Amino acid sequence: MKQALSLLGLLSFAITFAQTQDTLKSKEIEAVTVIAKKPTVQSKADRTVFNVENSSILAGNTTWDIVRMTPLVSIDNNDNVKAEGESVTVYINDRKSVFTGKELKEYLKTIPADNLMKIEVITSPSSRYEATGAVINIVLKKRDDEGMKGSISLTNTQNTKNNQYGSLNLNYHKKNFTQTFTGSYNDNVFITKNSSEFSYYTNKNRELIDSKSTYINKNPSFSSSSEYELNDKNNIGLVMEYFRGDNNSGTDSFIRSYDDNNFKKIDYQKLSGSNLNNTLGTNFFYKYYDKEKNKILDVNLGVNYETSEGSTGRTLKSFDEQDAEPIWNNIPATEQTLINSDTQNRNYYVKVDFTTPLGKGGTLEVGGKADFNNNVIPNAYLDLMDGTKNANSDFHYTDNINSLYFNYSKTFFEKLETRVGLRYEHIDFKIRENVGNQGRKDSYGTFLPNLLIKYSFSTNYDLSLTYNHNLWRPWFSEFNPFEMPSNSGIYYRGNMELLPNPSDRVVLKFGLFKKYFISARYMFTDQDYWTNYKEEDGKTISFPDNFKGKVEKFYLFANTNQNFLKNKLNVNFGLGWYYIDNSDFNIRNGLSRDNNYISYIGGSTNLSYTNLFNKNINISGWFSVDNQNYGNSVANKYNFFHNISVTKIFPVSQIETSLQLMNIFKRPSMNTTTYSQIGTVKNYNKWDWYGFSLTFVKRFGNQKVKENTKTDVEKNSGGGK
C-alpha cells in the first residue's frame, strides 16, 4: 500500500506542476473554449460504462489490457474474466463471443485498443441477454466519413521475454456502403511460476509443488464488417471474424510428497504441449430502424466454427532419497504418455429483436433466439511404456437452447423510470463419452425475471433499484470426464453431473450531482459448482463439482468521476467493501470453517491528463487494489496492480508514440487457499504481466467517429442493450 500511495503522490505532483505551466500559458490566450467530454466512467442504474474513446490509455494496449483496467472487472489466475467477483459473459458489439477463459484472452489480445469506444459492465442485464450473470459488452468504434481511413500500430513489449504486436485497421465509406477491416499478429512469450501445497485431512499427506511454465503464442487474426444502407430505414450487413492460435507450452514441475511430515519421494514432471486452433465466426444481419417512430427490428443469423488440433506429452521421474540431490538426466522415467486431441465445435443461431413504443412514455422490446451447438472432443491416450493402457476417448456434447423474452420500459411524470422484463429459456442437451460408456440426457426450462426502478428527485439526486434472477450453465468442456495432466503437476477432468448455478441479485444505487454514486448489493445462491479435489490411484485430481448450500454476499461501493483544469484532468475513483457469508455452504459441504465469513476492501483509480504543457502529451494511470475471493477459494493477500502510460501526439503527421509501464513497482501475483472435502490447497501464482512497452501508431484519413445508434430507453437508462 505504501508503494501505491507513493506512486499516486508522484503522479499528483506531475499533474500539479503541469497545471501551473498550463495556467501561465493560458494568460496569453484571450478566449478559452470549453469542450464537453463524457466522463471516463459513467454509473447508470444497471451498468457501469468505461468510456475510453480518444483516451491516452488506449495507446500501446490491446482490448484485453483495457478490459483488465475496467472498473469492477478482475481477472483470476486462470484468465477468467469476472465482474464484482462473479463469472461474466462477454459480448462484442452486442454479439456474444464464442470464446471463454484463455481463448478469450488470446482473441481480445488481437483486437487493438485503438478500436474501442467503450466497455459496458452490465451488472443487472435486461431480458435481452441470455441466462448468465453479469455481462461485459465491448463496443467498437464506427467510422462512416467518406473515403478511406485507418491506422497502423506496432508495439514491442518487454516482460520476462520480448514480445511483438502489430495491427492494421482500414475503413472505407462511400455513400451507403461501409467496409471495415482489422488484421493483427501477436508473437508473445509468457512465463509464469506457481507454488502449491496440498494438505489432506484423513491421512495427513502433503504435496509441495513448484512449477515454471513457458507459453509461446503466435496469433494472426482478422475481422471484416460490411454494411449497406438499402435506404434511410433498412440496413444489411455481414460480420466475419477469423482467429488462429499457434500455441506451444512447456512446464517443469517438482512434486515433493510427505506422509505425516515424513518424506516419501520427489517427482519431476515435464509437460510439453502444442495446439493449433482455428476459429471462424460469421454473422449476417438485417436492421430496420425508423428514427421518427423509434422502432427497431434486428435479425441476426450466425455460424461459428472452431477446430483445435493439439498434443500433450508427459514424462514423470521419481526419486525417493531425501538427502541426496537427484540428477534427473540419469534417472529413468516411470511414466511417459502422449495425448492427441482434435476438437471440433459448431454453433448455429438465429436471433430476432424488435423494439417499439407502447403507450405514452413506454417502450416494448420483444425477441427470441434459437441456438444449436454440436461439440466433439476426441482424445487418443498413448502410454509409451505400456501399450496395453492405450485408450481412445470420444466425447460428444449437443444442445438446443430456445428462448423468448420481453422488456417493457416506461417513464412516469419525467422522474420515475421503470423496466420490467421476463426471459424464458429451454435447453435440451445430450452428453456421451465412449470410455466407460458414460452419458447423460436432460432438459429443463427456466424463467428469468428482472426489474429496474429509478427515481430522480431532482437533476442532482436519483435513486435506483434493480433485481435479477440469473442462471449460469456449465461450459461444454467442463462435462468432459477425460483425464488430462495439468501444469501444476496434478490432473484435471470434467464432471458429467454438473448442475447449473442459479442466483439472485438486488442492487440499490444512489447518485448525487451526477458525479458521486453509492451502491449496495445483496446476492445469494443455494447451489454452485466450483473446483474440488480427490486422491485416486496415488494421484491428485481436480474437477468441477456441485456444491449445495447458501452463500450470501454483501457489497458497498462508492464511486466518483471528476474533471479538473478545464477538462484536462479526469479522475475516477472507486472504493468498495465486500462481505461474504459462507457458513451454510461450508457446513453442508463439510468444508473448513476458516472461511465462514470473509471481509475485504477493493478499489481502483483511473487518472488521465490531456495535452500536458500544451505539447500534445497525454498521461494516464490506472491503479487497482483487489482481493479475489470466489466460491470455495479465498485470497490470502491483497493484489496491487498499476499501469502508467505517456503518449505524444503529432497532429500534422497523425503519428502517435507511447511508452507504457506495467506493474513496474510490484509484479502481480495471486495467493489463495481452496477448501475441499478432502483437504486444502494453497496456491501461489506469479504472473508475467509487468515491464514496459513502446508503441508507434500512424493514422491516415478522417478519424471522426459516429456514436452507435441506441433507442431512447437505451440512451436514458441503459435498459436495452
Legacy VTK file of the C-alpha trace (Angstrom):
# vtk DataFile Version 3.0
C-alpha trace
ASCII
DATASET POLYDATA
POINTS 721 float
0.000 0.000 0.000
2.941 2.365 0.667
4.066 1.834 -2.921
0.590 2.684 -4.180
0.455 5.904 -2.136
3.960 6.922 -3.234
3.051 6.340 -6.849
-0.135 8.381 -6.546
1.814 11.176 -4.846
4.384 11.273 -7.646
1.684 11.424 -10.297
-0.182 14.157 -8.374
2.994 16.271 -8.232
3.496 15.939 -12.000
-0.107 16.939 -12.664
0.095 19.911 -10.260
3.270 21.104 -11.985
1.586 20.716 -15.358
-1.370 22.745 -14.077
0.986 25.615 -13.166
2.608 25.560 -16.596
-0.730 25.480 -18.397
-2.051 28.341 -16.252
0.931 30.510 -17.109
0.494 29.867 -20.809
-3.263 30.378 -20.683
-2.791 34.024 -19.668
-1.717 34.737 -23.241
-4.982 33.331 -24.591
-7.864 35.811 -24.797
-10.647 33.301 -25.361
-10.980 29.841 -23.896
-13.127 27.132 -25.462
-14.532 24.605 -23.014
-15.065 21.222 -24.633
-17.703 18.963 -23.109
-16.407 15.428 -22.629
-18.056 12.270 -21.459
-16.883 11.209 -18.029
-14.339 8.400 -18.141
-16.659 6.245 -16.045
-20.452 6.595 -16.103
-22.537 4.924 -13.424
-26.014 4.006 -14.658
-28.824 2.118 -12.994
-27.931 -1.261 -14.486
-24.344 -0.808 -15.657
-21.020 0.960 -15.364
-19.694 2.411 -18.635
-15.945 2.851 -19.185
-15.614 5.498 -21.938
-12.144 5.024 -23.427
-12.632 6.602 -26.867
-9.826 9.094 -27.589
-8.235 8.293 -24.238
-4.459 8.075 -23.942
-4.963 4.807 -22.049
-5.545 3.070 -25.409
-2.041 3.682 -26.767
0.152 0.600 -26.677
-2.603 -1.656 -25.312
-4.854 -4.371 -26.654
-8.531 -4.815 -25.823
-7.550 -7.470 -23.263
-5.400 -4.906 -21.415
-8.251 -2.362 -21.318
-10.710 -4.982 -20.042
-8.268 -5.626 -17.193
-8.325 -1.914 -16.299
-12.117 -1.583 -16.413
-13.773 -0.723 -13.066
-15.497 -3.665 -11.310
-13.615 -6.175 -13.527
-10.996 -8.649 -12.298
-9.023 -11.462 -13.943
-8.184 -14.611 -11.993
-5.032 -16.725 -12.402
-6.812 -18.910 -14.987
-7.564 -15.822 -17.127
-11.292 -15.953 -16.375
-12.981 -12.550 -16.601
-15.138 -11.657 -13.576
-17.260 -8.658 -12.609
-17.607 -7.959 -8.887
-16.099 -11.413 -8.326
-18.746 -13.247 -10.395
-18.448 -15.011 -13.762
-19.478 -12.968 -16.797
-20.430 -13.425 -20.440
-18.511 -11.257 -22.906
-20.261 -9.577 -25.841
-18.619 -7.608 -28.667
-20.950 -5.014 -30.200
-23.896 -6.767 -28.511
-22.879 -10.066 -30.113
-21.985 -12.926 -27.780
-18.361 -14.033 -28.054
-17.689 -17.697 -28.754
-14.563 -17.604 -26.578
-14.064 -18.152 -22.842
-11.082 -18.365 -20.495
-7.618 -18.389 -22.067
-9.067 -18.488 -25.596
-10.994 -15.277 -24.891
-7.790 -13.694 -23.590
-5.839 -14.562 -26.744
-8.643 -13.331 -29.004
-9.075 -9.995 -27.191
-5.315 -9.507 -27.401
-5.662 -9.461 -31.194
-8.173 -6.562 -31.136
-6.309 -3.223 -30.980
-7.477 -0.999 -28.138
-7.488 1.847 -30.649
-10.744 0.360 -31.993
-12.526 0.712 -28.645
-15.295 3.189 -27.943
-16.373 1.945 -24.520
-16.736 -1.101 -22.290
-20.061 -1.664 -20.534
-20.097 -3.724 -17.334
-23.785 -4.661 -17.129
-24.310 -5.987 -13.611
-28.124 -6.003 -13.917
-28.769 -7.037 -17.546
-32.209 -6.869 -19.126
-34.042 -9.894 -20.503
-32.427 -9.265 -23.886
-29.344 -11.096 -22.635
-29.023 -14.834 -22.207
-29.301 -16.712 -18.919
-25.986 -15.807 -17.311
-24.894 -13.396 -14.616
-23.252 -10.087 -15.404
-22.411 -9.084 -18.985
-19.401 -7.212 -20.357
-20.211 -5.553 -23.688
-17.209 -4.314 -25.686
-18.339 -1.548 -28.060
-16.064 -0.797 -31.010
-15.858 2.477 -32.906
-17.927 3.070 -36.027
-16.427 5.368 -38.671
-18.589 6.494 -41.596
-16.948 9.591 -43.109
-16.403 9.442 -46.867
-13.238 7.838 -48.194
-10.511 5.616 -46.798
-9.068 5.963 -43.328
-7.232 3.765 -40.895
-4.147 3.177 -38.786
-1.050 1.027 -38.439
0.186 0.120 -34.957
3.431 -1.585 -33.884
4.200 -2.485 -30.249
7.246 -4.015 -28.609
6.793 -5.212 -25.021
9.461 -6.335 -22.598
8.201 -8.742 -19.934
10.386 -11.630 -18.849
10.840 -12.129 -22.598
10.428 -9.762 -25.522
7.042 -9.693 -27.314
5.784 -8.087 -30.505
2.345 -6.990 -31.626
1.171 -5.325 -34.822
-2.186 -4.349 -36.286
-3.713 -2.770 -39.377
-7.116 -1.055 -39.350
-8.878 0.042 -42.529
-12.250 1.701 -43.014
-13.880 2.685 -46.282
-17.178 4.540 -46.564
-18.851 5.623 -49.795
-22.448 6.815 -49.855
-24.468 3.879 -48.489
-21.640 1.351 -48.130
-19.217 0.904 -45.226
-16.400 -1.626 -45.087
-14.152 -2.169 -42.075
-11.151 -4.474 -41.904
-8.851 -5.256 -38.975
-5.835 -7.531 -39.098
-3.346 -8.249 -36.329
-0.462 -10.501 -35.366
0.895 -11.401 -31.912
4.229 -13.086 -31.245
4.437 -13.493 -27.481
6.336 -15.484 -24.880
4.972 -15.522 -21.329
6.431 -17.184 -18.262
4.573 -17.960 -15.043
5.706 -19.534 -11.781
3.462 -21.480 -9.434
3.819 -22.993 -5.965
1.116 -25.192 -4.430
0.685 -27.046 -1.154
-1.898 -29.859 -0.957
-2.841 -30.886 2.599
-5.196 -33.835 3.181
-7.309 -34.217 6.317
-7.559 -38.007 6.764
-4.097 -39.408 6.056
-2.147 -36.174 6.794
-0.412 -36.459 3.428
1.081 -33.342 1.871
2.333 -32.440 -1.561
4.540 -29.422 -2.279
4.617 -28.498 -5.960
6.818 -25.915 -7.662
6.421 -25.341 -11.386
7.539 -22.968 -14.104
5.616 -22.657 -17.368
6.572 -21.057 -20.662
3.868 -20.199 -23.214
4.779 -19.315 -26.798
1.867 -17.864 -28.779
1.683 -16.769 -32.396
-1.773 -15.431 -33.169
-2.801 -13.932 -36.515
-6.392 -12.751 -36.842
-8.659 -10.615 -38.973
-12.190 -9.285 -38.865
-14.334 -7.811 -41.596
-17.565 -5.854 -41.266
-19.612 -4.918 -44.353
-22.738 -2.794 -44.083
-25.021 -1.451 -46.812
-27.870 1.026 -46.308
-30.739 -0.001 -48.573
-32.482 3.240 -47.647
-32.776 5.515 -44.608
-34.563 2.759 -42.636
-33.116 -0.562 -43.831
-29.569 -1.886 -43.427
-27.982 -5.243 -44.185
-24.512 -6.410 -43.288
-22.068 -9.249 -42.796
-19.529 -9.645 -39.998
-16.707 -12.189 -40.343
-14.040 -12.968 -37.744
-11.086 -15.328 -38.031
-8.635 -16.241 -35.284
-5.698 -18.622 -35.470
-3.762 -19.706 -32.421
-0.421 -21.451 -32.856
0.499 -22.161 -29.250
3.284 -24.138 -27.602
3.952 -24.606 -23.911
6.431 -26.298 -21.631
6.252 -26.856 -17.867
8.742 -28.279 -15.401
7.198 -29.344 -12.083
8.769 -30.730 -8.912
6.345 -32.578 -6.606
7.545 -33.379 -3.068
5.334 -35.903 -1.241
5.146 -36.303 2.547
3.323 -38.785 4.786
2.574 -37.068 8.115
5.661 -34.857 7.601
7.809 -37.886 6.687
9.415 -37.560 3.259
8.153 -40.147 0.741
9.507 -39.127 -2.678
10.085 -36.321 -5.111
8.675 -36.451 -8.651
9.817 -34.477 -11.645
7.206 -33.895 -14.340
7.989 -32.444 -17.739
4.891 -31.405 -19.664
5.038 -30.160 -23.245
2.051 -29.116 -25.306
1.247 -27.793 -28.741
-2.073 -26.637 -30.095
-3.252 -25.244 -33.424
-6.602 -23.511 -33.127
-8.727 -22.039 -35.926
-11.968 -20.161 -35.324
-14.259 -18.652 -37.947
-17.332 -16.670 -36.949
-19.940 -15.226 -39.298
-22.971 -13.069 -38.638
-25.410 -11.851 -41.276
-27.774 -9.141 -40.058
-30.731 -7.108 -41.225
-31.747 -3.975 -39.344
-34.833 -1.823 -39.748
-34.715 1.485 -37.856
-37.435 4.120 -38.015
-35.938 7.090 -36.155
-39.165 9.090 -36.125
-41.257 6.293 -34.632
-38.337 4.847 -32.654
-38.910 1.336 -33.973
-36.118 -1.191 -34.450
-36.168 -4.683 -35.949
-32.869 -6.548 -35.706
-32.440 -10.000 -37.291
-29.201 -11.989 -36.953
-28.149 -15.294 -38.500
-24.819 -16.745 -37.435
-22.478 -19.699 -37.824
-19.385 -20.199 -35.655
-16.920 -22.988 -36.379
-13.833 -23.940 -34.383
-11.208 -26.665 -34.762
-8.336 -27.425 -32.446
-5.537 -29.921 -33.025
-3.232 -30.464 -30.095
-0.911 -32.860 -28.320
0.273 -33.096 -24.719
3.394 -35.050 -23.811
4.181 -36.008 -20.214
7.291 -37.541 -18.687
7.444 -38.462 -14.990
10.535 -39.416 -12.987
10.656 -40.358 -9.285
13.384 -40.180 -6.611
12.928 -41.451 -3.045
16.111 -40.355 -1.203
15.527 -37.315 0.950
19.057 -36.031 1.491
20.592 -36.817 -1.894
20.494 -34.355 -4.776
18.756 -36.046 -7.723
20.398 -35.851 -11.149
17.287 -36.143 -13.253
19.116 -36.819 -16.516
20.387 -40.100 -15.067
17.027 -41.246 -13.658
14.759 -43.368 -15.912
11.182 -42.342 -16.500
8.464 -44.092 -14.500
5.696 -42.791 -16.792
5.721 -41.474 -20.350
2.497 -40.608 -22.136
1.233 -38.697 -25.153
-2.320 -37.381 -25.603
-3.531 -36.263 -29.028
-6.668 -34.136 -29.280
-8.736 -32.984 -32.233
-11.664 -30.781 -31.184
-14.497 -29.541 -33.416
-17.180 -27.108 -32.258
-20.110 -25.923 -34.359
-22.629 -23.263 -33.417
-25.675 -22.094 -35.411
-28.150 -19.464 -34.302
-30.958 -17.174 -35.393
-31.882 -14.173 -33.264
-34.715 -11.638 -33.655
-35.220 -8.448 -31.612
-37.983 -5.883 -32.029
-38.367 -2.568 -30.176
-41.385 -0.279 -30.451
-43.077 2.495 -28.435
-46.069 1.263 -26.463
-48.300 3.717 -24.676
-47.313 7.186 -23.599
-43.685 7.166 -22.482
-43.428 3.388 -22.818
-41.178 1.101 -24.879
-41.654 -2.608 -25.533
-38.805 -4.871 -26.570
-39.525 -8.480 -27.541
-37.374 -11.140 -29.132
-36.127 -14.669 -29.211
-33.225 -16.863 -30.165
-32.725 -20.430 -31.353
-29.233 -21.716 -30.609
-27.754 -25.063 -31.743
-24.375 -26.423 -30.587
-22.519 -29.559 -31.653
-19.181 -30.136 -29.912
-16.863 -33.123 -30.316
-13.643 -33.709 -28.333
-11.818 -36.915 -29.335
-8.664 -37.765 -27.350
-6.152 -40.524 -28.033
-4.193 -41.649 -24.941
-0.859 -43.319 -25.711
1.205 -44.919 -22.948
4.727 -45.011 -24.382
5.894 -47.530 -21.766
2.893 -49.868 -21.606
0.835 -50.118 -24.793
-1.907 -52.118 -23.042
-3.030 -48.888 -21.367
-3.709 -47.063 -24.641
-7.231 -45.729 -24.986
-9.351 -43.575 -27.286
-11.912 -41.207 -25.858
-14.714 -39.722 -27.952
-16.682 -37.008 -26.141
-19.842 -35.562 -27.742
-21.966 -32.689 -26.492
-25.022 -31.301 -28.313
-27.637 -28.846 -27.150
-30.511 -26.728 -28.376
-31.423 -23.598 -26.406
-34.624 -21.760 -27.362
-35.500 -18.500 -25.665
-38.213 -15.828 -25.676
-38.146 -12.536 -23.811
-39.786 -9.178 -23.319
-38.783 -5.880 -21.665
-41.257 -3.107 -21.004
-39.887 0.315 -20.046
-41.948 3.341 -19.086
-41.233 6.775 -17.627
-43.787 8.355 -15.313
-44.037 12.143 -14.765
-40.472 12.536 -16.108
-38.977 11.363 -12.828
-39.719 7.691 -12.429
-38.070 5.293 -14.915
-39.135 1.655 -14.809
-38.279 -1.527 -16.643
-39.758 -4.946 -16.100
-38.530 -7.968 -18.028
-39.009 -11.702 -18.265
-36.984 -14.244 -20.193
-37.792 -17.915 -20.691
-35.137 -20.383 -21.797
-35.469 -24.073 -22.532
-32.481 -26.361 -23.081
-32.220 -29.911 -24.413
-28.761 -31.421 -24.196
-27.042 -34.767 -24.687
-23.625 -35.890 -23.445
-21.828 -39.056 -24.489
-18.359 -40.446 -23.805
-17.370 -43.916 -25.016
-14.674 -44.741 -22.432
-16.622 -46.140 -19.502
-19.798 -45.903 -21.597
-20.881 -42.702 -19.856
-23.714 -40.461 -20.964
-26.393 -38.048 -19.899
-29.545 -36.594 -21.413
-31.507 -33.788 -19.813
-33.799 -30.845 -20.482
-35.310 -28.065 -18.388
-36.941 -24.670 -18.716
-36.184 -21.547 -16.688
-37.974 -18.228 -16.098
-35.624 -15.299 -15.512
-37.345 -12.122 -14.261
-35.680 -8.737 -13.820
-36.742 -5.300 -12.603
-35.348 -1.752 -12.772
-36.758 1.306 -10.960
-35.078 4.714 -10.986
-36.442 7.860 -9.375
-34.897 11.293 -9.938
-35.672 13.583 -7.013
-34.040 16.430 -8.950
-31.301 16.894 -11.518
-28.788 16.294 -8.736
-30.282 13.351 -6.836
-31.544 9.975 -8.024
-32.137 6.539 -6.547
-32.350 3.238 -8.453
-33.230 -0.347 -7.599
-32.527 -3.402 -9.782
-33.302 -7.098 -9.344
-32.142 -10.032 -11.468
-32.582 -13.768 -11.330
-29.679 -15.390 -13.212
-28.651 -18.844 -14.331
-25.050 -19.777 -15.154
-24.667 -23.006 -17.142
-21.521 -25.157 -17.251
-19.341 -24.798 -20.345
-19.453 -27.937 -22.526
-15.792 -28.878 -21.892
-16.459 -28.889 -18.134
-18.593 -32.007 -18.661
-15.784 -33.980 -20.365
-14.595 -36.733 -17.949
-11.365 -37.452 -19.875
-8.393 -37.046 -17.546
-5.595 -34.668 -18.535
-2.321 -33.757 -16.781
-2.134 -30.148 -15.626
0.771 -27.725 -15.499
0.681 -27.718 -11.700
1.747 -31.361 -11.505
-1.696 -32.830 -10.840
-4.530 -33.981 -13.125
-7.784 -32.422 -14.292
-11.041 -33.866 -15.590
-14.607 -32.689 -16.100
-17.793 -33.889 -14.479
-20.890 -35.060 -16.377
-23.135 -34.475 -13.361
-22.637 -30.722 -13.155
-25.723 -28.626 -12.457
-26.406 -25.013 -13.456
-25.905 -22.259 -10.892
-28.962 -20.058 -10.151
-28.501 -16.784 -8.274
-30.436 -13.673 -7.285
-29.087 -10.133 -7.090
-30.556 -6.907 -5.677
-28.725 -3.592 -6.147
-29.597 -0.192 -4.668
-27.743 2.824 -6.128
-27.846 6.467 -5.046
-26.495 9.240 -7.302
-25.539 12.777 -6.247
-24.794 15.658 -8.634
-24.150 13.118 -11.414
-20.644 12.740 -10.004
-20.975 10.704 -6.807
-22.535 7.251 -6.587
-23.096 4.967 -3.640
-24.381 1.448 -4.263
-25.291 -1.535 -2.103
-25.658 -5.076 -3.440
-27.068 -8.261 -1.976
-26.573 -11.544 -3.831
-27.359 -15.101 -2.804
-27.309 -18.592 -4.265
-28.273 -22.035 -2.929
-26.120 -24.095 -5.288
-22.960 -23.630 -7.306
-20.183 -25.635 -8.919
-16.543 -25.000 -8.088
-13.195 -26.793 -8.128
-12.924 -29.925 -5.989
-10.088 -32.394 -5.420
-9.687 -36.107 -4.768
-6.918 -38.680 -4.349
-7.203 -41.596 -6.749
-4.618 -44.308 -7.509
-1.902 -42.205 -5.911
-2.798 -39.139 -7.990
-4.338 -35.809 -7.067
-7.196 -34.904 -9.400
-9.058 -31.602 -9.649
-12.539 -31.460 -11.127
-15.599 -29.172 -11.104
-18.192 -30.366 -8.622
-21.659 -29.419 -7.368
-21.730 -27.635 -4.026
-25.085 -27.283 -2.266
-25.542 -24.625 0.355
-26.451 -20.973 0.690
-23.869 -18.275 0.036
-24.728 -14.629 0.769
-22.697 -11.670 -0.467
-22.998 -8.058 0.633
-21.292 -5.194 -1.108
-20.983 -1.427 -0.586
-19.328 0.721 -3.223
-18.639 4.442 -3.599
-17.545 5.979 -6.896
-16.880 9.471 -8.211
-15.816 10.888 -11.561
-14.356 14.414 -11.683
-12.989 16.736 -14.363
-10.488 19.453 -13.430
-8.281 22.043 -15.111
-10.668 22.937 -17.946
-11.472 19.268 -18.551
-7.817 18.345 -19.000
-7.619 16.201 -15.884
-10.112 13.376 -15.397
-10.146 11.391 -12.168
-12.298 8.354 -11.447
-12.075 6.765 -8.028
-13.987 3.819 -6.642
-13.770 2.026 -3.299
-15.790 -0.971 -2.153
-16.309 -3.143 0.914
-17.216 -6.810 0.430
-18.632 -9.275 2.925
-19.290 -12.964 2.207
-21.193 -15.381 4.438
-20.171 -18.980 3.567
-21.288 -20.566 6.846
-24.210 -22.645 5.486
-22.213 -23.511 2.345
-19.261 -24.799 4.401
-21.369 -26.806 6.871
-23.373 -28.610 4.167
-20.267 -29.470 2.141
-18.043 -30.466 5.045
-15.567 -27.671 4.365
-13.271 -25.910 6.805
-14.883 -23.142 8.871
-11.839 -20.914 8.366
-13.617 -19.047 5.576
-17.136 -18.852 7.054
-17.072 -15.057 6.985
-14.874 -13.063 4.599
-14.486 -9.297 4.691
-12.203 -7.261 2.436
-11.785 -3.936 0.632
-11.163 -3.306 -3.061
-10.946 -0.289 -5.294
-9.454 1.311 -8.382
-8.454 4.704 -9.754
-8.225 5.892 -13.353
-6.377 9.168 -13.992
-5.837 10.908 -17.315
-4.329 14.271 -18.187
-4.716 15.667 -21.712
-2.324 17.999 -23.522
0.359 18.307 -20.852
2.290 21.612 -21.149
0.147 22.285 -24.250
2.535 19.987 -26.110
0.051 17.246 -27.153
1.338 14.949 -24.434
-1.213 12.767 -22.671
-0.645 10.917 -19.398
-2.832 8.184 -17.969
-2.604 5.975 -14.926
-4.559 3.039 -13.577
-4.223 1.705 -10.036
-6.184 -1.164 -8.529
-6.282 -2.959 -5.179
-8.366 -6.103 -5.020
-8.743 -9.372 -3.179
-10.101 -12.142 -5.380
-12.418 -14.417 -3.386
-14.724 -16.742 -5.304
-16.529 -19.955 -4.483
-14.515 -22.181 -2.170
-11.276 -20.254 -2.902
-10.154 -17.483 -0.542
-7.470 -14.861 -1.181
-4.666 -14.714 1.390
-3.320 -11.311 0.372
-4.251 -8.152 -1.477
-3.158 -7.537 -5.047
-1.899 -4.165 -6.229
-1.933 -3.519 -9.986
-0.790 -0.373 -11.761
-0.248 0.876 -15.282
1.188 4.265 -16.344
1.399 5.485 -19.944
2.689 8.618 -21.652
1.634 9.397 -25.229
2.997 12.052 -27.561
0.731 13.067 -30.476
1.961 14.698 -33.692
-1.300 16.121 -35.147
0.034 17.167 -38.567
1.586 13.815 -39.440
-1.091 11.840 -37.465
1.589 9.918 -35.643
1.495 8.787 -32.008
4.241 7.315 -29.862
3.595 5.823 -26.448
5.577 4.498 -23.500
3.716 2.219 -21.105
4.922 0.984 -17.707
3.119 -2.104 -16.369
3.334 -3.108 -12.708
6.934 -1.938 -12.538
6.902 -1.419 -8.742
5.372 -4.770 -7.860
4.990 -7.842 -10.047
1.431 -9.277 -9.945
0.783 -12.500 -8.067
-2.111 -14.428 -6.603
-2.132 -16.194 -3.251
-5.236 -18.267 -2.474
-6.458 -21.209 -0.410
-9.042 -23.576 -1.858
-11.150 -25.653 0.570
-12.440 -29.091 -0.426
-13.921 -32.101 1.367
-10.572 -33.917 1.437
-8.291 -31.041 2.377
-6.953 -27.635 1.439
-4.864 -26.349 -1.456
-2.693 -23.263 -1.026
-1.721 -21.788 -4.355
0.755 -19.026 -5.156
0.987 -17.847 -8.752
3.292 -15.147 -10.149
2.195 -13.569 -13.438
4.218 -12.177 -16.327
2.146 -9.004 -16.598
4.861 -6.467 -15.883
7.566 -4.494 -17.706
7.290 -1.781 -20.322
6.233 -1.352 -23.936
6.847 1.090 -26.784
4.172 1.738 -29.405
4.214 3.548 -32.719
0.887 4.446 -34.400
0.428 6.030 -37.833
-3.069 7.219 -38.725
-4.406 8.348 -42.059
-7.705 9.748 -43.303
-10.514 11.348 -41.308
-10.709 9.759 -37.857
-14.166 11.093 -36.929
-16.245 8.506 -35.059
-20.003 8.041 -35.118
-21.803 7.094 -31.914
-23.578 3.749 -32.188
-27.347 4.085 -32.569
-29.425 3.478 -29.453
-33.105 3.801 -28.720
-34.335 6.383 -26.198
-34.724 3.848 -23.413
-31.196 2.614 -24.011
-29.725 6.107 -24.047
-31.517 7.295 -20.929
-31.462 4.347 -18.588
-29.336 1.708 -20.272
-32.270 -0.605 -20.336
-31.945 -2.259 -23.720
-28.540 -3.249 -24.913
LINES 1 722
721 0 1 2 3 4 5 6 7 8 9 10 11 12 13 14 15 16 17 18 19 20 21 22 23 24 25 26 27 28 29 30 31 32 33 34 35 36 37 38 39 40 41 42 43 44 45 46 47 48 49 50 51 52 53 54 55 56 57 58 59 60 61 62 63 64 65 66 67 68 69 70 71 72 73 74 75 76 77 78 79 80 81 82 83 84 85 86 87 88 89 90 91 92 93 94 95 96 97 98 99 100 101 102 103 104 105 106 107 108 109 110 111 112 113 114 115 116 117 118 119 120 121 122 123 124 125 126 127 128 129 130 131 132 133 134 135 136 137 138 139 140 141 142 143 144 145 146 147 148 149 150 151 152 153 154 155 156 157 158 159 160 161 162 163 164 165 166 167 168 169 170 171 172 173 174 175 176 177 178 179 180 181 182 183 184 185 186 187 188 189 190 191 192 193 194 195 196 197 198 199 200 201 202 203 204 205 206 207 208 209 210 211 212 213 214 215 216 217 218 219 220 221 222 223 224 225 226 227 228 229 230 231 232 233 234 235 236 237 238 239 240 241 242 243 244 245 246 247 248 249 250 251 252 253 254 255 256 257 258 259 260 261 262 263 264 265 266 267 268 269 270 271 272 273 274 275 276 277 278 279 280 281 282 283 284 285 286 287 288 289 290 291 292 293 294 295 296 297 298 299 300 301 302 303 304 305 306 307 308 309 310 311 312 313 314 315 316 317 318 319 320 321 322 323 324 325 326 327 328 329 330 331 332 333 334 335 336 337 338 339 340 341 342 343 344 345 346 347 348 349 350 351 352 353 354 355 356 357 358 359 360 361 362 363 364 365 366 367 368 369 370 371 372 373 374 375 376 377 378 379 380 381 382 383 384 385 386 387 388 389 390 391 392 393 394 395 396 397 398 399 400 401 402 403 404 405 406 407 408 409 410 411 412 413 414 415 416 417 418 419 420 421 422 423 424 425 426 427 428 429 430 431 432 433 434 435 436 437 438 439 440 441 442 443 444 445 446 447 448 449 450 451 452 453 454 455 456 457 458 459 460 461 462 463 464 465 466 467 468 469 470 471 472 473 474 475 476 477 478 479 480 481 482 483 484 485 486 487 488 489 490 491 492 493 494 495 496 497 498 499 500 501 502 503 504 505 506 507 508 509 510 511 512 513 514 515 516 517 518 519 520 521 522 523 524 525 526 527 528 529 530 531 532 533 534 535 536 537 538 539 540 541 542 543 544 545 546 547 548 549 550 551 552 553 554 555 556 557 558 559 560 561 562 563 564 565 566 567 568 569 570 571 572 573 574 575 576 577 578 579 580 581 582 583 584 585 586 587 588 589 590 591 592 593 594 595 596 597 598 599 600 601 602 603 604 605 606 607 608 609 610 611 612 613 614 615 616 617 618 619 620 621 622 623 624 625 626 627 628 629 630 631 632 633 634 635 636 637 638 639 640 641 642 643 644 645 646 647 648 649 650 651 652 653 654 655 656 657 658 659 660 661 662 663 664 665 666 667 668 669 670 671 672 673 674 675 676 677 678 679 680 681 682 683 684 685 686 687 688 689 690 691 692 693 694 695 696 697 698 699 700 701 702 703 704 705 706 707 708 709 710 711 712 713 714 715 716 717 718 719 720
